[in-house]
Amino acid sequence: MSAITVRVASVDDAAAVAQLMTALNDTVGPAYGRARIPENIVVSAEQARGRIERMADVERVLLAVDGDVPAGLLSLRIVPYLSEDSPYAEVTELLVVAEQRRRGLARRLMAEAEDIARRRGCTLIHVNAWRDNREAQEFYRAAEYTAVEVGFEKRLTGPSG
C-alpha cells in the first residue's frame, strides 16, 4: 500500500468523486431513508463536476487517494447563521471505501475538516449519521462528537413558485 494523501478536490477530480459518491449512495441507499432515485444511486463524472462547481462558494470536498486510487472523501460546508456571529461547519458526506477502512483515514479526513473549519472561524462542527448507521455513530462518538438533535426532511417535488 502506498501513502494516502488528503487534499481539496477540484473539478478535475470529478471522476473520482463520482466513483466515491456512487459507493456512498449504494451504501446508505434506501435502508437509511434515501429515496431510490437515480441521482441517489449512480453519480456520473459530469454530475460530480457540476455539483463541485455549484457548491464552490460554500462547500469543499476533501479527497483521499492511495496513489491514484480514490480511497475516501469528506464534504465540508461552512455556514453563516443567525444564532451566532461566527459560522458553523457541517460535514455533509463522509466515506472511506471498504478496502481502505481501519487505516485511520476517516480520522484524517475529519481532522483536516476540523482544521479548515477553525481557520474559517467556525466554533462548531456538525455531522449527521442515519439512525441505523451504528458504525458511523460509534465513529463520531469516539471522535468526541455528541448526539444533539433529531433531524427531519421532506423531499420536494414539482416546480417551485
TAZIMO-V908714 format. One record per residue. N is the residue number from 1. PHI is phi in radians with two decimals (* if undefined). BURIAL is 1 if it has 24 or more other C-alpha atoms within 12 Angstrom, else 0. Layout:
# TAZIMO-V908714
n=<N & N>
phi=<PHI & PHI>
burial=<BURIAL & BURIAL>
This chain:
# TAZIMO-V908714
n=<1 & 2 & 3 & 4 & 5 & 6 & 7 & 8 & 9 & 10 & 11 & 12 & 13 & 14 & 15 & 16 & 17 & 18 & 19 & 20 & 21 & 22 & 23 & 24 & 25 & 26 & 27 & 28 & 29 & 30 & 31 & 32 & 33 & 34 & 35 & 36 & 37 & 38 & 39 & 40 & 41 & 42 & 43 & 44 & 45 & 46 & 47 & 48 & 49 & 50 & 51 & 52 & 53 & 54 & 55 & 56 & 57 & 58 & 59 & 60 & 61 & 62 & 63 & 64 & 65 & 66 & 67 & 68 & 69 & 70 & 71 & 72 & 73 & 74 & 75 & 76 & 77 & 78 & 79 & 80 & 81 & 82 & 83 & 84 & 85 & 86 & 87 & 88 & 89 & 90 & 91 & 92 & 93 & 94 & 95 & 96 & 97 & 98 & 99 & 100 & 101 & 102 & 103 & 104 & 105 & 106 & 107 & 108 & 109 & 110 & 111 & 112 & 113 & 114 & 115 & 116 & 117 & 118 & 119 & 120 & 121 & 122 & 123 & 124 & 125 & 126 & 127 & 128 & 129 & 130 & 131 & 132 & 133 & 134 & 135 & 136 & 137 & 138 & 139 & 140 & 141 & 142 & 143 & 144 & 145 & 146 & 147 & 148 & 149 & 150 & 151 & 152 & 153 & 154 & 155 & 156 & 157 & 158 & 159 & 160 & 161>
phi=<* & -1.55 & -1.29 & -1.55 & -1.97 & -2.13 & -2.62 & -1.29 & -1.34 & -2.07 & -1.07 & -1.19 & -1.66 & -0.98 & -1.12 & -1.15 & -1.10 & -1.06 & -1.06 & -1.22 & -1.16 & -1.09 & -1.08 & -1.13 & -1.10 & -1.19 & -1.22 & -1.49 & 0.29 & -1.20 & -1.10 & -1.94 & 1.66 & -1.39 & -1.18 & -1.48 & -1.93 & -0.90 & -1.23 & -1.64 & -2.07 & -1.80 & -1.91 & -1.47 & -1.05 & -1.11 & -1.09 & -1.07 & -1.03 & -1.07 & -1.15 & -1.06 & -1.11 & -1.19 & -1.68 & -0.98 & -1.37 & -2.23 & -2.44 & -2.17 & -1.79 & -1.65 & -1.99 & -1.84 & -2.25 & -1.90 & 1.23 & -1.88 & -1.70 & -1.07 & -1.99 & -3.13 & -2.64 & -2.49 & -1.93 & -2.09 & -1.91 & -1.83 & -2.22 & -1.29 & -2.62 & -1.21 & -1.27 & -2.53 & -1.34 & -1.74 & -1.30 & -2.02 & -1.94 & -2.37 & -1.51 & -1.68 & -2.57 & -2.57 & -2.57 & -2.14 & -1.09 & -0.91 & -1.26 & -1.82 & -1.26 & 1.22 & -2.04 & 1.47 & -1.20 & -1.07 & -1.10 & -1.13 & -1.09 & -1.14 & -1.08 & -1.14 & -1.08 & -1.09 & -1.12 & -1.07 & -1.04 & -1.06 & -1.10 & -1.53 & 1.52 & -1.29 & -1.97 & -2.63 & -2.19 & -2.04 & -2.32 & -2.10 & -2.44 & -1.01 & -1.03 & -1.62 & -1.58 & -1.08 & -1.05 & -1.14 & -1.06 & -1.10 & -1.04 & -1.13 & -1.09 & -1.10 & -1.55 & 1.28 & -1.62 & -2.01 & -1.23 & -2.25 & -2.69 & -1.94 & -1.78 & -2.32 & -2.59 & -2.51 & -1.37 & -1.64 & -2.23 & 1.38 & -1.24 & -1.45 & 2.45>
burial=<0 & 0 & 0 & 1 & 0 & 1 & 1 & 1 & 1 & 1 & 1 & 0 & 1 & 1 & 1 & 1 & 1 & 1 & 1 & 1 & 1 & 1 & 1 & 1 & 1 & 1 & 1 & 1 & 1 & 0 & 0 & 0 & 0 & 0 & 0 & 0 & 0 & 0 & 0 & 1 & 1 & 1 & 1 & 1 & 0 & 0 & 1 & 1 & 1 & 0 & 1 & 1 & 0 & 0 & 0 & 0 & 0 & 1 & 1 & 1 & 1 & 1 & 1 & 1 & 1 & 1 & 0 & 0 & 1 & 1 & 1 & 1 & 1 & 1 & 1 & 1 & 1 & 1 & 1 & 0 & 0 & 0 & 0 & 0 & 0 & 0 & 1 & 1 & 1 & 1 & 1 & 1 & 1 & 1 & 1 & 1 & 1 & 0 & 0 & 0 & 0 & 0 & 0 & 0 & 1 & 1 & 1 & 1 & 1 & 1 & 0 & 1 & 1 & 1 & 0 & 1 & 1 & 0 & 0 & 0 & 0 & 1 & 1 & 1 & 1 & 1 & 1 & 1 & 1 & 1 & 0 & 0 & 0 & 0 & 0 & 1 & 0 & 0 & 1 & 1 & 0 & 0 & 0 & 0 & 0 & 0 & 0 & 0 & 0 & 0 & 0 & 0 & 0 & 0 & 0 & 0 & 0 & 0 & 0 & 0 & 0>
